[in-house]
């Protein structure tokens, strides 16, 4: 379930950042190696400049998801 939420969030973010008339999914299908290379270089540059902030946000997200899943298993809310 969390994977679908994450996939939807990534799709929404990419759609928000790119122009409306750009078919980025078609570009990825047409040029997969170039797309992966551009994503890797972009991720590397982003991590170099904002790595600690991204790591903090990801660890916060992961801990809240773990707490939510444990709460679902136990049948109660965990804050």
QUITA-V785069 format. One record per pair of residues at least 4 apart in sequence whose ideal C-beta (glycine too) atoms are under 8 Angstrom apart, sorted by the first residue. I is the first residue (numbers start at 1). J is the second residue. Records with the same first field share a line. If there is no record, write none. Layout:
# QUITA-V785069
I->J / J
This chain:
# QUITA-V785069
1->5
2->6 / 65 / 69
3->7
4->8
5->9
6->10
7->11
8->12
9->13
10->14
11->15
12->16
13->17
14->18 / 24
18->22 / 24
22->27
23->27
24->28
25->29
26->30
27->31 / 35
28->32 / 35
31->35
32->36
33->37
34->38
35->39
36->40
37->41
38->42
39->43
40->44
41->45
42->46
43->47
44->48
45->49
46->50 / 54
47->51 / 54
50->54
51->55
52->56
53->57
54->58
55->59
56->60
57->61
58->62
59->63
60->64
61->65
62->66
63->67
64->68
65->69
66->70
67->71 / 78 / 79
68->72 / 78
69->73
70->74 / 78
71->75 / 76 / 77 / 78
74->78
